[in-house]
């Protein structure tokens, strides 16, 4: 069996109808009660509830998380920047604390519409876009569509080509958790902890709080379109056209120990971004989630690019 035939890190999702969860699923209301804070707000964009945070003053940075994650991806980075930047981040619907995505929403909305609609409500005309994994894909689409808005792109371990898992090396611990999940129908705390371990360069960097968040948010009560508004590269013609159309200076911050998207995937992305200047910083000891695994270094690289390389 493929070591990660059940994996759902980026665009391959295990439907909640196929898996129960340890204990009871958490409703959106229960998740909001546990994880919302006074800074968080809800905007209605295209009829969808979008949970977001808007902190700090100065030039705007929009941060977008990857699939199966939330705006809490940036919890360790935002405080390092809000003394001099206005940092906006949101939960991609229907993930995190954002609302349900219905069939009607899917028929008329694209992932970029959520970003554009939220930014319009917040009066943002210029920004630096920062995205990890599929959040980076969204940045590409936004920069291609709105070149006058996106001043620069900072992308971390984002796919350019269709994502496959056949090349992934085995991990005994994660394979065992997949076996247990298949037998029991449960993706419990151990499953998500092994998941994070597998995609990290150094698992000891990921706190118990991060592991608990992944477990909780991934047992949200069943959603009809959990990743329906996640930006994807599955349509390669569309994705490559968008990459070619990007004019914003772009920095790639790449975790070299990412087993799913190794450095070569970053170089492929750089090659597709043929219409702009692309720089790349490789973090040799980091995996698929640089903002989670090494937030201090990530924030410093981000700020240096904004303030020195592209003032």
Beta strands, then each sheet from edge to edge (+ up, - down):
strand 1: 41-45
strand 2: 48-55
strand 3: 59-64
strand 4: 85-90
strand 5: 127-132
strand 6: 150-156
strand 7: 249-255
strand 8: 278-283
sheet 1: 1+ 2- 4+ 3+ 5+ 6+ 7+ 8+
end
